[in-house]
C-alpha cells in the first residue's frame, strides 16, 4: 500500500505578475507526496487550471477522492480513468513517476525513452506593467537570450518596442492570453515580426480557433489555452502552428509526452510552459522540454523562495533537476 499526503502551499512572487485579465501576487499549489513501505517517496506539484475554475481546494478534494484507489493500485495509466485532465491528476501522475524512479533506481528520463537530458534555453517572462517598470525589468534581463512578453488588447506593440530598445539582442515571444481579435492579429503580426518576435502565443479566445483558418501572418501562432491534451489537436490543425504543453492542462507527464508525440506527428512545433510554481513543478516538464522548440520553465525565477535542491538557472539556461528534487 502507498501512503498519500496532499498539502496546499502558497509561494510568494518577487513582484506582482500581471497578464491579460489577472494579477498574481502569490501562486498557490497542491503538493502530493506518495510513500511506500520501504521509505521511498515520490513528489508532484500542481497549480491547476485557474481559467477552468480549478482551485487548490478543488484539486485537494479530487486527490483525496481517489486516494484509496491510488494507494491500492499505484498505476499511472489508471489515473486517466479516475480523474479528468487537470491539476489533481498532474500532481498524482508526476508523484508516481518520481516514486517509480526512486524505487527502481532508474531515472525518469530513461523510463521515458530518452538518452539523457541536457540544459536548455528557457524564456523569462515579463508581465504587464507601466513603462518605467517595464524598462527596469527589461534592463535586469538584458543578457537573458529569450524573453516572453505579456500583452493584452491595448498594450502590445509599445511593450515590444520598449523591450527591444533595452534588450536589442534578445529573442522575443509575445503572449496575448486570449486578448486579441483576428483583426488585431492581422494588423499586429507584421509589426511584431519587424521587431523580431518569433512566436505569438494564444492571440484569440479559446473556442475561436476557427477564426484563424487562413492565417498567413509572418509570425507563427502557439495554442496555449486552446490546447489541453491530445483531444484538442484536431481543432488546431491549420489554425495554429505550435502547441504549448503544460502538465497542469494535460493532467500530468504521461499525457504530456503522448501529446508531444502526436502533435509532432501532425506537424506542430512544440513549446513547454508552466503555470508558475516551484522547481518541483518544472522538473517533470523539463523532461518534455527536451523535445521542444521553445521552452518556458521560468516559474521559480518569479518566486521569492523555492524547494530544497532547486533547479539551477544561469546564463539563460535551466539545468536538469537533481535526483533529490524529482525523477
N, C-alpha and C positions, 0 to 999 in steps of 0.2 A: 504493500500500500504506500501511497505517496501522501505526504503532508502538504497542505496548501495554505498559504497565507496571502492575503490581498490587502494592501495598505494604500491609502490615499496620501500623496505627498504634494507639497507646494514648493516650487522653485522660483525664487525671485529673479526677475530680469535686471540687467545692469541699468537699462533705461527703458522708458515706455516704447513699445513696439506697435506701430500703427500700420494697418493695412486698410484697404477699402472697406469701410463699414465696421471696423473693430479696432480697439486699442487694448493691448495686453500689458499688464504690469507684473503678473505672476503666471507661470504655467503650472497647472495642476495635472497630476498624472496618477495612474494606478501602478503599483509595483507588486508584481506577483512573484512569490518565491515558492518553489517546489522542492521538497526534501525527501530523499529516500531513507531507508533504514540503515544505510551504511555511512551516512554522513555527507553524501553528495548533495549539492544544492544548485538548482538552476533558477535563473532570474529573467524576468521580462518586464518591460515598461511600456505604457501606452498613454497618450494624451487624448485619444479618441477623435471623433469627427464632430466638432462642435457645430458645424453648419447643418448637420443631420440631427442635432438635438442631443448628442451624447454628452454626458457629464461624468465626472469621477464617480459619483454615487451610482449612476445607472450602470456603469461598467463594473463597479464592485459588486453590484447586485447580480449581474449576469455571471460573473466568475463564481460567486457563491452558489448560484442556482445549479451549476454543473460540477461543483467541486467533488461531490461523491463519485460521479461518473469518471471524472479525470483521475481521481485517486485510485479507483479500481482498474481503470484502463487508460494509462498514460500514452495515448496514441494520437499523434498529430492528425492523421487522416480522419479520425472520428470527430475532431473539433468542428469540421465543416458541417456535420450533421446536427451538432448540438447547438451551435451558435451562428448567427449571421456574421457577415464581414463587419469589421469594426474593431474598436479598441480592446474589448474584453478578449476576443479571440486572438488578437495580436499578442497581447501580454502573455496569454497561456501558451500560444504556439512558440514564441521566442523562448520562453522559460523551458519548454520541453526540448527544444534544440540545444539549449545550454546544458540542461541536465544530462541529455544523451552524450554530449561531448565529454563531460566530466566523468560519467560512468564508464564509458568505453575507452577513454584516453585518446580519442580520435577528434581532431579539431573540426569545427562546423564547416569550414571551407572545404575540407576533404570530403566530408559526408555529402556536400552539395555538388561534388564533382569537379571542383576547381583544382588547379595545380598549385595554388597558393594565393595570397593576397598582398597587394602592393600599395604603398602610399599613393594618394590621388589628389589632384587639384580639386578643391571644393569652393563653391561660391560662398561669399559672405554677403548677407542681406542687409540692406539699408532701408529701414522703414520710412513711412511718410513723416515729414516734419517741415518746419519753416526753413527759409533759405539759409539763415545763419547756421542753424543746427545741421542742415544738410551738408553745408560746406565743411563744418567741423568734423562730422562723421566721415565724410569722403577723404579729407586730409589724413585722418587717422589710419585709413586703409589704403593709402596711396600706393604702397608696394604690394598690395594683395592682387594676384593676377586675374581673379574672376569675381565680379560684383553683381549681385542681383538687386534691382531697384524696384521697390513697390510703387505702384501708380494707382490712380483712380480716374473717375470721369473728368475731373477738372485739372488734376495735377499729373502731367505726363512728360511732354517734350521739355519743359523747363527743367524738370528734375534731371533728365538725362543730359541736357546741355551743361548744367552746373557740375554734375559729377564728371563729365568728360573734361571740363576745364581743370578740375582738381586732380583727376586720375587719367592723364592722356594715354597711358599705355594699357589700361585695364580692359579686359574683355567684359562686355556688358550683357546682362539679361534683364528683361522687364517683365514684371508680374502685375497684371491688372486685376486679379482676383474677381473676375466676372463683371467688371465695372463698365465695359465699353459696349457700344453698339457696333454693328457691322460697318456702318458709315464711318464711325470714328476710326475703326481699324484700318479701313482702306485709305483714309487720309493720313493716319499717323505712321503706318508701316514704312513708306518711302523715306520719311524724315528720320525715323528711328534707324533705318538701315544706313543712312548717310552719317549718322553719329556712331556707327559701329556696333549697334545692337545686333546680336546674333540669334536671339530667341525671344519670342513673346509668349508668355505663359497665361493661359486661360483668359483671353480677352473678352469673351461673351459668357453669358449666364449658362449654367448647366441646364440642359434641356433645349438650348438654342443651337445645337450642333448643326442642324440642317441649314441654318443661315450661313454657314461657312462653305457650303458647296460652291465650287468655282473659285475659291480664293486662290489668287496667283501672286500675292504680295511678295516682296523681296526678303521678308523675314519669316522663317518657319514658325509654326504655332505648336505649343505644347499643351496638351489636355491635362489639367490637374483635377479640379472638382468634377469634370466630366468623365474621368477615368477612375473607377473604383477597383474593379478586378477584371478577369477575362471576359465577363459578360458585357462589359462596357465597349469592347473593341469594335464590334460591327457598326455601331453608330458613329464611330470616329473615322473610319476608313474614308479617304477622300476629303476629309474636313480638317483634320489635324495631321501634322507630320511627326509628332513626337508625343509620347505619353510620360507623365510624371508619376512614378511609382512611389507610393508611401505605404508603409506597413500598417499604419492605422486604418487606411482605406481598404487594403486587400484582406485584412484580417490575419496578418502575420507573414513571416518569412516564407512559409511553404507556398502560399498563393502568390506572393510577390515574385518568387523565382519562376513559377509557372506563367505568370503574366508577362514577365520579361521575355521568356522564350517564345510565347505565342505572338507577342507584339513585334518582336524582331522578325518572326516568320512572315508576318503580314506587311513588313516593310517600314514599320515605325522606327524612328530613333528613340533612344531611351534616356530618361532622366530619373534620378532618385532624389527624393526630397524628404522633408521632415516637418513635424508639427511642433517644433521646439521640443524641449526635454533634455535629459541628461545624456551622458555618454552611453548609458545602458540602452537608450532608445536608438542611438546612432550605430551601435556595434553590429547588430544583425543587418541593418540597412547597408552598412559598409560592404557586406558580402554581395548584395545585389549590385552595389556601385561598381564592382569590378567589371561588369559588362556594359556600363552605361556611357553615353556620350557626354552627358553633363551630370555633375554631382553637386548636390546642395545639402550638406550634412553639417551645418554650422550651429545647430541648436545650442551646444554647450558654450560656444563663444558669446552667446547673447545672455548667459546667466551669470549670476554672482558666484555660485558655487556649483560643484559637480561631484560625481561619485568618487570613491576611493579607486585607485588605479584608472584614472580617466584617460580617454583618448587624447593623443597629442596633436596639437595644431601648431604649425610653424611654417613660415615662408610660403604660404598659400596652400600647403598640403595638410591633409588629415591622414594620420598614420593608423595602421591596424590596431585593433584593440588587444590588450594584454589578456591572456587566459584567465587571469584573476578577475577581470571585468565580465567577460562573456565569451563563450564559444571555444 
